């Protein structure tokens, strides 16, 4: 019997010293370090790693509880894989363990992206780096398509869910509707459809009453067992909300509100609130604002950053750190480009990942009490279906900017259209993308192996062009 780690940070009203029988925190610490080291492949791969280790291998969490936590994290803004790590660690060992797991999950990627960003701005015009990113971008397109297929198979198991995914795609890609509006509308529609058991909704009603029986033999921490209260919720907000925004305020007092670093802190802090559905959904919104509205980077550079995030451990949303780095490097103001870029990178990461702790520590206790609610399950299922449409939108956007040299944007009434110039199609990029899809879908090479193969192919193409 091992006690929960102490001291407990503010955010829980009492110390979490109640013994639990799940696993020693030292063993859990090694597990979360292992999860962080293996967290390649975007959210789909990271969630699969956690499921394999925590549910199948260690048997610390039941299948039902894992999926319930995942569905809740899919509902939240921000990176669902990191939020799932925080949730499950809090469930097993309490608040301090949740902080440790969430920090470990992002630390390797943060350091890797920071190092690669420095390399990028220093040597992106050299032949070697250009060859690496030439092969990476088509492979990233294949990875996004693979994620779309995997999620679609799980999420679109009814006619209504497929229709919701299609409507979400049209709303985002053609009509440019705000993503939060699409998510909120999908949740309401899912709840209504569940009331009448239409199109695959309402199926969980018969199983909801047995939510707790699947958890036999899976003990939880004192923090997870304690009933939620207004006092505890206010304590969590009082700690994490100031922590979230304090760096932005300090930078504003130092540099002024118009500096790129401050604007990045404000933008990505707001993004942490309004972008739902995980990394792929966030990227569609970030790419639109950072590329088209702020001019912090180009579509090609956005794809390069995504390639970095795909090849490093940690959440795929780490690409926003690269966006913050490049935007501040380009508009350093009174600072040197390097100093501005480092500040932009770090403040972007801070405002992106810190609120994840707030969402989980504030909402998880209530979600644990709502596990048997049919309406919540239907709303979460509808949101997941809408996210499939958003990922499709992202895949189409990436495909256009990866395979074609020129893509024009037209507006016809309320509709937005992306029109590629067919003469600018890159046949080699198309071939690498097709080959990467074949490797991902038809072989067991895996994502990392596919990316390495794509880099090798891109380097070979660049070499042949150079020799020619």
C-alpha positions as MATLAB code, in Angstrom:
seq = 'XXXXXXXXXXXXXXXXXXXXXXXXXXXXXXXXXXXXXXXXXXXXXXXXXXXXXXXXXXXXXXXXXXXXXXXXXXXXXXXXXXXXXXXXXXXXXXXXXXXXXXXXXXXXXXXXXXXXXXXXXXXXXXXXXXXXXXXXXXXXXXXXXXXXXXXXXXXXXXXXXXXXXXXXXXXXXXXXXXXXXXXXXXXXXXXXXXXXXXXXXXXXXXXXXXXXXXXXXXXXXXXXXXXXXXXXXXXXXXXXXXXXXXXXXXXXXXXXXXXXXXXXXXXXXXXXXXXXXXXXXXXXXXXXXXXXXXXXXXXXXXXXXXXXXXXXXXXXXXXXXXXXXXXXXXXXXXXXXXXXXXXXXXXXXXXXXXXXXXXXXXXXXXXXXXXXXXXXXXXXXXXXXXXXXXXXXXXXXXXXXXXXXXXXXXXXXXXXXXXXXXXXXXXXXXXXXXXXXXXXXXXXXXXXXXXXXXXXXXXXXXXXXXXX';
ca = [
       0.000    0.000    0.000;
       1.687    3.217   -1.162;
       0.535    6.666   -0.169;
      -0.120    9.311   -2.785;
       2.801   11.671   -3.379;
       3.127   14.669   -1.124;
       3.181   17.524   -0.657;
       0.032   18.125   -2.664;
       0.060   21.392   -4.597;
      -2.666   23.950   -4.211;
      -5.780   23.084   -6.135;
      -6.856   20.265   -3.806;
      -8.314   21.408   -0.544;
      -6.729   18.674    1.572;
      -3.578   16.598    1.493;
      -3.867   13.366   -0.502;
      -2.348   10.899    1.947;
      -4.942    8.140    1.740;
      -3.228    4.871    0.790;
      -4.116    3.369   -2.569;
      -3.553   -0.125   -3.882;
      -3.009    0.614   -7.567;
       0.757    0.960   -7.970;
       3.652    2.747   -6.256;
       4.108    6.272   -7.525;
       7.759    5.449   -8.262;
       6.588    2.715  -10.648;
       4.060    5.076  -12.202;
       6.791    7.698  -12.654;
       8.847    5.205  -14.667;
       5.767    4.362  -16.740;
       5.047    8.003  -17.565;
       8.680    8.577  -18.505;
       8.377    5.568  -20.811;
       5.141    6.940  -22.317;
       6.859   10.295  -22.930;
       9.810    8.610  -24.652;
       7.485    6.566  -26.895;
       5.028    9.358  -27.681;
       5.652    9.533  -31.420;
       2.942    9.481  -34.050;
       0.597   12.229  -32.991;
      -2.415   11.773  -30.705;
      -3.510    8.473  -32.234;
      -0.133    6.866  -31.587;
       0.230    8.392  -28.117;
      -3.219    7.263  -27.007;
      -2.452    3.781  -28.325;
       0.784    3.702  -26.280;
      -1.059    4.697  -23.097;
      -3.771    2.127  -23.721;
      -1.278   -0.656  -24.325;
       0.759    0.125  -21.204;
      -1.888    1.210  -18.692;
      -4.848   -0.985  -19.719;
      -3.354   -4.078  -21.343;
       0.103   -4.401  -19.812;
      -0.148   -2.915  -16.302;
      -3.946   -3.253  -15.934;
      -4.032   -0.150  -13.768;
      -7.090    1.291  -15.568;
     -10.162   -0.490  -16.907;
     -11.091   -0.316  -20.595;
     -14.356    1.452  -19.801;
     -12.715    4.099  -17.629;
      -9.965    4.691  -20.171;
     -12.500    5.329  -22.949;
     -14.621    7.552  -20.716;
     -11.573    9.679  -19.878;
     -10.588    9.808  -23.555;
     -14.046   10.980  -24.622;
     -13.939   13.751  -22.029;
     -10.497   14.855  -23.227;
     -11.763   14.895  -26.826;
     -14.381   17.379  -25.657;
     -11.802   19.750  -24.158;
      -9.789   22.383  -26.022;
      -6.131   21.537  -26.472;
      -4.042   18.356  -26.886;
      -6.178   15.399  -25.802;
      -3.213   13.027  -25.408;
      -1.544   15.215  -22.772;
      -4.884   15.757  -21.057;
      -5.466   12.008  -21.007;
      -2.067   11.492  -19.363;
      -2.923   14.095  -16.710;
      -6.370   12.582  -16.137;
      -5.178    8.990  -15.784;
      -2.268    9.901  -13.513;
      -4.613   11.998  -11.340;
      -7.007    9.054  -11.291;
      -4.285    6.706  -10.051;
      -2.174    8.873   -7.737;
      -3.671   12.340   -7.335;
      -2.934   15.928   -8.297;
       0.849   15.957   -7.896;
       1.127   12.860  -10.079;
      -1.051   14.517  -12.722;
       1.323   17.483  -12.818;
       4.319   15.183  -13.173;
       2.755   13.067  -15.933;
       1.561   16.076  -17.905;
       4.945   17.812  -17.681;
       6.892   14.690  -18.616;
       4.620   14.170  -21.582;
       5.533   17.496  -23.218;
       9.125   17.992  -22.063;
      10.955   15.826  -24.660;
       9.032   17.373  -27.532;
       9.492   20.908  -26.232;
      13.279   20.532  -26.110;
      13.378   18.770  -29.488;
      11.270   21.391  -31.289;
      13.315   24.194  -29.757;
      16.552   22.628  -31.020;
      15.111   21.917  -34.482;
      13.745   25.467  -34.725;
      17.245   26.829  -34.142;
      18.586   24.536  -36.860;
      15.768   25.554  -39.187;
      16.326   29.304  -39.068;
      20.078   28.848  -39.317;
      20.329   26.274  -42.096;
      16.974   25.888  -43.819;
      18.411   27.070  -47.124;
      21.125   24.448  -47.233;
      20.706   21.478  -49.543;
      20.610   18.890  -46.729;
      17.858   20.529  -44.711;
      15.870   21.327  -47.860;
      16.075   17.662  -48.887;
      14.861   16.481  -45.470;
      11.793   18.689  -45.489;
      11.054   17.985  -49.139;
      10.468   14.340  -48.271;
       8.808   14.991  -44.911;
       5.909   17.100  -46.141;
       4.297   14.479  -48.409;
       4.802   11.866  -45.667;
       3.045   14.136  -43.163;
       0.096   14.252  -45.536;
      -0.023   10.447  -45.457;
       0.101   10.478  -41.637;
      -2.855   12.856  -41.490;
      -4.801   10.625  -43.886;
      -3.993    7.576  -41.749;
      -5.254    9.370  -38.635;
      -8.417   10.292  -40.529;
      -9.061    6.667  -41.498;
      -8.376    5.301  -38.003;
     -10.598    7.807  -36.260;
     -13.301    7.502  -38.900;
     -13.572    3.747  -38.440;
     -14.153    4.162  -34.705;
     -16.256    7.306  -34.696;
     -18.545    7.003  -37.748;
     -20.493    3.867  -36.843;
     -23.903    5.296  -37.722;
     -25.521    7.241  -40.566;
     -26.121   10.341  -38.446;
     -22.472   10.446  -37.398;
     -21.322   10.286  -41.020;
     -23.671   13.145  -41.877;
     -22.318   15.172  -38.938;
     -18.754   14.645  -40.181;
     -19.727   15.819  -43.666;
     -21.502   18.899  -42.347;
     -18.488   19.792  -40.183;
     -16.188   19.528  -43.228;
     -18.385   21.824  -45.329;
     -18.848   24.282  -42.461;
     -15.104   24.651  -41.829;
     -13.629   24.278  -45.327;
     -16.180   26.084  -47.488;
     -18.238   28.295  -45.160;
     -15.422   29.244  -42.698;
     -17.736   28.884  -39.708;
     -16.060   29.208  -36.286;
     -14.871   25.860  -34.996;
     -16.368   26.315  -31.496;
     -19.779   26.891  -33.119;
     -19.454   23.656  -35.094;
     -18.464   21.719  -31.965;
     -21.243   23.189  -29.830;
     -23.825   22.509  -32.530;
     -22.626   18.917  -32.908;
     -22.908   18.323  -29.164;
     -26.488   19.592  -29.099;
     -27.431   17.511  -32.145;
     -25.844   14.416  -30.610;
     -27.795   14.887  -27.392;
     -31.066   15.326  -29.316;
     -30.431   12.290  -31.538;
     -29.617   10.219  -28.466;
     -32.965   11.084  -26.965;
     -34.632    9.317  -29.888;
     -31.930    6.650  -30.592;
     -31.355    7.859  -34.162;
     -28.417    7.004  -36.410;
     -26.272    5.131  -33.904;
     -26.859    7.457  -30.938;
     -28.392    6.301  -27.676;
     -26.751    2.853  -27.810;
     -24.926    3.315  -24.524;
     -28.127    3.699  -22.521;
     -28.425   -0.009  -21.739;
     -24.818   -0.204  -20.554;
     -24.606    3.065  -18.644;
     -25.870    1.658  -15.363;
     -23.015   -0.804  -15.287;
     -20.295    1.811  -15.599;
     -18.769    1.053  -12.233;
     -18.795   -2.739  -12.439;
     -16.003   -2.739  -15.023;
     -13.740   -0.936  -12.554;
     -13.574   -3.765  -10.019;
      -9.923   -4.310   -9.101;
      -8.878   -0.875  -10.397;
      -8.580    1.364   -7.304;
      -8.262    5.116   -7.653;
      -6.540    7.879   -5.713;
      -8.069    9.801   -2.834;
      -8.388   12.849   -5.106;
     -10.448   10.887   -7.639;
     -12.597    9.297   -4.926;
     -13.428   12.590   -3.227;
     -16.758   14.178   -4.180;
     -16.363   17.447   -6.125;
     -17.241   20.710   -4.411;
     -17.467   24.405   -5.221;
     -14.681   25.154   -2.765;
     -12.284   22.775   -4.475;
     -13.238   24.080   -7.939;
     -12.626   27.690   -6.907;
      -9.264   26.680   -5.432;
      -8.195   25.067   -8.712;
      -9.193   28.158  -10.701;
      -7.473   30.494   -8.212;
      -4.162   28.652   -8.703;
      -4.083   27.687  -12.376;
      -5.695   30.712  -14.023;
      -3.037   33.191  -12.750;
      -0.277   30.676  -13.558;
      -1.591   30.451  -17.111;
      -1.569   34.200  -17.870;
       1.181   35.566  -15.596;
       4.009   35.234  -18.206;
       1.947   37.056  -20.836;
       1.200   39.896  -18.437;
       4.871   40.248  -17.491;
       5.912   40.300  -21.155;
       3.233   42.896  -21.906;
       4.556   45.155  -19.139;
       8.093   44.748  -20.498;
       7.641   44.800  -24.295;
       4.240   46.408  -24.847;
       1.063   44.982  -26.267;
       2.076   45.239  -29.952;
       5.230   43.126  -29.723;
       5.051   39.823  -31.630;
       5.917   37.787  -28.520;
       3.028   39.320  -26.567;
       0.631   38.931  -29.493;
       1.635   35.276  -29.742;
       1.032   34.764  -26.033;
      -2.421   36.324  -26.290;
      -3.335   34.487  -29.503;
      -2.237   31.031  -28.374;
      -3.721   31.602  -24.934;
      -7.050   32.328  -26.618;
      -6.524   29.377  -28.928;
      -6.197   27.128  -25.887;
      -9.801   28.051  -25.054;
     -11.524   27.941  -28.441;
      -9.829   25.062  -30.279;
     -11.413   21.696  -29.582;
     -10.952   18.175  -30.862;
      -7.217   17.595  -30.503;
      -4.127   18.453  -32.495;
      -5.415   17.984  -36.036;
      -8.414   20.191  -35.379;
      -6.245   22.871  -33.726;
      -3.827   22.927  -36.642;
      -6.547   23.887  -39.097;
      -7.384   26.945  -37.005;
      -3.759   27.867  -36.241;
      -2.688   27.524  -39.869;
      -5.472   29.820  -41.006;
      -4.725   32.563  -38.458;
      -0.918   32.323  -38.248;
      -0.370   32.020  -42.015;
      -3.177   34.062  -43.525;
      -3.983   36.676  -40.857;
      -0.768   37.358  -38.919;
       1.815   36.453  -41.572;
       4.084   34.801  -39.005;
       5.048   32.047  -41.464;
       4.192   30.659  -44.897;
       2.148   27.536  -45.727;
       5.401   25.752  -46.645;
       6.921   26.655  -43.289;
       3.767   25.495  -41.510;
       4.170   22.112  -43.162;
       7.857   22.048  -42.212;
       6.879   22.666  -38.589;
       4.330   19.862  -38.713;
       7.044   17.586  -40.064;
       9.186   18.469  -37.046;
       6.346   17.706  -34.660;
       5.622   14.381  -36.360;
       9.224   13.216  -36.003;
       9.724   14.186  -32.357;
       8.162   12.795  -29.171;
       5.314   14.621  -27.503;
       1.992   16.095  -28.622;
       1.607   16.971  -32.282;
       0.368   20.408  -31.217;
       4.012   21.146  -30.384;
       4.032   22.625  -33.883;
       2.635   25.831  -32.330;
       5.965   26.209  -30.535;
       7.654   26.344  -33.950;
       5.062   28.894  -35.109;
       5.815   31.057  -32.061;
       9.557   30.735  -32.651;
       9.412   31.669  -36.332;
       6.914   34.507  -35.881;
       9.020   36.183  -33.181;
      12.215   35.582  -35.181;
      10.618   37.369  -38.127;
       9.295   40.287  -36.037;
      11.745   40.702  -33.121;
      11.007   44.360  -32.403;
      13.522   45.801  -29.917;
      14.968   42.358  -29.121;
      17.512   40.367  -31.077;
      15.905   37.772  -33.391;
      17.279   34.903  -31.292;
      16.051   36.328  -27.972;
      12.630   37.110  -29.411;
      12.356   33.656  -30.971;
      13.253   31.885  -27.727;
      10.721   33.958  -25.786;
       8.061   33.420  -28.441;
       8.661   29.679  -28.452;
       8.519   29.299  -24.675;
       5.529   31.565  -24.041;
       3.607   29.805  -26.809;
       4.294   26.423  -25.225;
       3.374   27.738  -21.765;
      -0.020   29.195  -22.699;
      -0.818   26.134  -24.819;
      -0.127   23.400  -22.256;
      -0.714   25.039  -18.859;
      -4.510   25.271  -19.269;
      -4.650   21.505  -19.798;
      -3.960   21.096  -16.086;
      -6.742   23.563  -15.290;
      -9.294   21.743  -17.477;
      -8.510   18.329  -16.013;
      -8.204   19.222  -12.331;
     -11.371   21.313  -12.588;
     -13.524   18.988  -14.686;
     -12.355   15.433  -14.021;
     -13.994   15.088  -10.575;
     -17.365   16.018  -12.078;
     -16.879   13.780  -15.115;
     -16.181   10.841  -12.807;
     -19.633   11.431  -11.315;
     -21.289   11.682  -14.751;
     -20.023    8.433  -16.201;
     -23.467    6.827  -16.272;
     -25.171    9.764  -18.003;
     -26.460    8.778  -21.430;
     -26.755   12.361  -22.735;
     -23.090   13.138  -22.077;
     -21.971   10.048  -23.982;
     -24.106   11.024  -26.989;
     -22.755   14.599  -26.995;
     -19.168   13.302  -26.863;
     -19.835   10.863  -29.717;
     -21.215   13.682  -31.875;
     -18.182   15.860  -31.177;
     -15.863   13.018  -32.163;
     -17.802   12.611  -35.440;
     -17.463   16.343  -36.176;
     -13.724   16.135  -35.505;
     -13.451   13.604  -38.348;
     -14.785   16.264  -40.707;
     -12.284   18.786  -39.368;
      -9.385   16.381  -39.910;
     -10.599   15.845  -43.484;
     -10.516   19.610  -43.968;
      -6.943   19.679  -42.672;
      -5.941   16.805  -44.978;
      -7.321   18.588  -48.046;
      -5.619   21.865  -47.073;
      -2.269   20.137  -46.560;
      -2.612   18.161  -49.788;
      -3.189   21.296  -51.834;
      -0.205   23.143  -50.359;
       2.081   20.102  -50.489;
       1.393   18.876  -54.007;
       0.888   22.198  -55.813;
       3.230   25.150  -56.034;
       0.409   27.705  -56.373;
      -3.035   27.596  -54.750;
      -5.441   30.499  -55.221;
      -8.214   31.328  -52.770;
     -11.530   32.458  -54.270;
     -14.741   33.648  -52.602;
     -18.092   32.977  -54.237;
     -20.803   34.480  -52.110;
     -20.493   32.977  -48.633;
     -18.270   30.145  -49.868;
     -14.476   29.962  -49.905;
     -12.764   27.880  -52.590;
      -9.116   26.790  -52.880;
      -8.168   26.436  -56.557;
      -4.748   24.887  -57.347;
      -2.940   25.667  -60.582;
      -2.654   22.249  -62.190;
       0.558   23.160  -63.972;
       2.326   23.539  -60.616;
       1.699   19.937  -59.535;
       4.893   18.325  -58.198;
       4.887   14.702  -59.457;
       7.707   13.660  -57.113;
       5.847   14.956  -54.055;
       2.754   13.093  -55.262;
       4.788    9.901  -55.640;
       6.290   10.235  -52.134;
       2.836   10.869  -50.661;
       1.394    7.825  -52.438;
       4.329    5.658  -51.356;
       3.993    6.844  -47.757;
       0.287    5.955  -47.804;
       1.143    2.472  -49.071;
       3.744    1.973  -46.339;
       1.355    3.138  -43.604;
      -1.683    1.195  -44.765;
      -0.176   -1.935  -46.294;
       3.006   -2.683  -44.353;
       4.125   -2.911  -40.740;
       6.919   -0.408  -41.153;
       5.156    2.056  -38.840;
       5.034    5.821  -38.852;
       8.652    6.489  -37.896;
       9.914    4.055  -40.526;
       7.633    5.641  -43.122;
       8.940    9.105  -42.320;
      12.551    7.909  -42.583;
      11.796    6.301  -45.957;
      10.130    9.505  -47.172;
      13.129   11.591  -46.096;
      15.439    9.219  -47.985;
      13.240    9.447  -51.089;
      13.106   13.239  -50.867;
      16.883   13.426  -50.498;
      17.319   11.191  -53.546;
      14.995   13.399  -55.616;
      16.839   16.551  -54.552;
      20.182   14.946  -55.347;
      19.017   13.924  -58.835;
      17.736   17.443  -59.444;
      21.054   18.883  -58.305;
      23.035   16.559  -60.539;
      20.687   17.250  -63.433;
];
